[in-house]
Amino acid sequence: MGNDKHVLLGVTGSIAAYKAAELVRMLKTRGLDVRVVMTRAATRFVGALTFQTLSQNPVAVDMFERPASWSPAHIALADEADVFLIAPCTANVLAKLALGLADDLLTATALATTAPLVIAPAMNEKMWDHPATREHVAKLKAWKANVLDVAEGELACGYAGRGRLAPLETIVKAVCEAADIGNP
C-alpha cells in the first residue's frame, strides 16, 4: 500500500492545529510518507511529540537547529517534498507566504520548495473576509498555490461563520491530487 510520495505538512499556530494530527493519520493510511514542520506558535496548541509519533518521523520546528546532514533544514525539507501542505494556515502565515517572507522554518521552506503548495486556511470570519487576506489568497492562487476554501460553522472564538478549516477529507483529496496518486 505504501508509495514513495513525501508530504510535508506545515502546521501553524491555530486552534485547528489539533485537527492536523488526524490529518497525518489519514495521509499515512494512504501510504504517504509525512514529515511535519511546525511554527513555534503551533507548538503552543499541539506538541511536536504528537506529530513525531503519528508521522513516525522527526518534527522540525527551529530554523537554526543543527541539521542531520550538511544541507540546511529548510532546503532539505523543501527538496524532499512532493507536496507541501500547510494546514491549518493562519492569516499571519498566509500573509508571509504571499509576501515571500521567510522568517521561520516553515515559511523559509515554503519559499525554497518547488513542490505543489496546498494551503488550508483557518481563522475567524472577520480575518478571512479582510481585504488584506482576500488579496493574499488571490496572489497565492495566481502563483498556482491551491488555497482551499474555508468551511462554515461554529468557530473556536465563539463566532459562527466562515473560517473553519476545510473538512479533512477535502484536504486529503487535494493532497492526493497534487501528488498524483489518486484518492483510495
C-alpha positions in Angstrom: 0.0 0.0 0.0 3.0 2.3 0.5 4.4 4.6 -2.1 7.4 6.8 -2.5 5.5 10.1 -2.2 6.5 12.6 0.5 4.1 15.1 2.0 5.5 17.9 4.0 2.8 19.2 6.5 3.2 22.7 7.8 1.3 23.3 11.0 0.8 26.9 12.2 -0.5 28.5 15.4 -4.2 28.0 15.1 -6.6 26.2 17.4 -7.3 24.0 14.4 -3.8 22.6 14.8 -5.3 19.7 16.7 -7.0 18.6 13.5 -3.6 18.3 11.8 -2.8 15.2 14.0 -5.8 13.4 12.4 -4.7 14.7 9.0 -1.3 13.0 9.5 -3.0 9.7 10.3 -5.3 9.9 7.2 -2.3 10.7 4.9 -0.3 7.8 6.4 -3.2 5.4 5.8 -2.9 6.3 2.1 0.7 5.2 2.1 2.2 8.6 2.1 5.4 9.5 4.0 4.6 12.5 6.1 7.1 14.9 7.6 5.9 17.8 9.8 7.3 21.3 10.2 5.7 23.5 12.8 5.8 27.1 13.7 6.7 27.9 17.3 3.1 29.2 17.8 1.8 25.8 16.6 3.7 24.0 19.4 1.6 26.0 21.9 -1.5 24.1 20.6 -0.1 20.6 19.9 3.2 19.2 20.9 5.8 18.1 18.4 5.9 14.7 20.0 2.3 14.0 18.9 3.3 14.6 15.2 6.5 12.7 15.6 4.6 9.7 16.9 1.9 9.8 14.3 4.2 10.5 11.3 7.0 8.2 12.5 9.4 11.0 11.5 11.3 13.7 13.3 9.4 17.0 13.5 11.1 20.3 12.5 10.5 23.5 14.4 13.7 25.5 14.8 15.3 27.2 11.8 18.7 27.1 13.5 18.6 23.6 14.9 21.6 21.6 13.9 20.8 19.8 10.6 21.0 16.0 10.4 23.0 16.4 7.2 25.1 19.2 5.7 22.1 20.7 4.0 20.2 23.4 5.9 16.9 22.1 7.2 14.7 24.3 5.1 16.4 23.2 1.9 16.4 19.5 2.8 12.7 19.6 3.6 11.9 21.6 0.5 13.8 19.3 -1.8 12.3 16.1 -0.3 8.6 17.2 -0.6 6.4 16.0 -3.4 3.6 18.2 -1.9 3.8 20.9 0.7 0.5 21.1 2.7 0.0 23.9 5.2 -2.9 23.0 7.4 -4.1 24.9 9.3 -2.7 28.1 7.8 -3.2 31.2 9.9 -3.8 34.7 8.4 -0.3 35.6 9.6 1.4 32.8 7.7 -0.9 33.3 4.7 0.4 36.9 4.5 4.0 35.8 4.9 3.6 33.4 2.0 2.0 36.0 -0.2 4.8 38.5 0.6 7.6 36.0 0.2 8.7 36.4 3.8 10.8 33.6 5.3 11.4 34.4 9.0 10.9 30.9 10.4 11.5 27.3 9.3 8.0 26.8 7.8 8.0 30.0 5.7 11.6 29.6 4.6 10.8 26.0 3.5 7.8 27.2 1.6 9.9 29.8 -0.3 12.5 27.2 -1.1 10.3 24.4 -2.4 9.2 23.7 -5.9 6.6 21.2 -4.8 2.9 21.9 -5.3 1.6 24.0 -2.4 -1.8 23.2 -0.8 -3.0 25.7 1.8 -5.9 25.1 4.1 -6.6 28.3 6.0 -8.3 28.5 9.3 -9.2 31.8 11.1 -12.0 34.0 12.4 -14.6 35.0 9.7 -13.6 38.7 10.0 -10.0 37.9 9.4 -10.9 35.6 6.4 -13.0 38.4 4.9 -10.5 41.2 5.5 -9.3 42.8 2.2 -5.7 42.0 3.0 -6.4 38.3 3.4 -8.5 38.3 0.2 -5.6 39.9 -1.6 -3.1 37.4 -0.2 -5.3 34.5 -1.2 -5.7 35.9 -4.8 -1.9 36.4 -5.1 -1.1 32.8 -3.9 -3.7 31.4 -6.3 -2.2 33.4 -9.2 1.1 31.8 -8.2 -0.6 28.4 -8.7 -1.0 27.5 -4.9 -4.1 25.5 -4.2 -5.7 27.6 -1.5 -8.7 25.6 -0.3 -11.8 27.4 0.7 -12.7 27.6 4.4 -15.7 25.9 5.9 -18.6 27.5 7.6 -19.9 26.7 11.1 -19.0 27.2 14.8 -15.6 28.9 15.2 -13.4 28.3 18.3 -13.6 32.1 19.1 -17.3 31.7 19.8 -18.5 33.2 16.4 -20.3 31.2 13.8 -19.5 31.8 10.2 -16.8 31.1 7.5 -13.3 30.4 8.6 -13.2 26.8 9.8 -10.5 24.5 8.5 -11.8 22.7 5.4 -13.1 19.1 6.0 -10.1 16.8 6.4 -11.4 14.6 3.6 -11.3 17.7 1.3 -7.7 18.4 2.3 -6.6 14.8 1.8 -8.2 14.7 -1.6 -6.3 17.9 -2.6 -3.0 16.5 -1.4 -3.6 13.2 -3.3 -4.4 15.1 -6.5 -1.3 17.3 -6.1 0.8 14.2 -5.5 -0.9 12.5 -8.5 -1.7 9.3 -6.5 -5.4 9.2 -6.7 -7.6 9.1 -3.6 -8.1 5.5 -2.5 
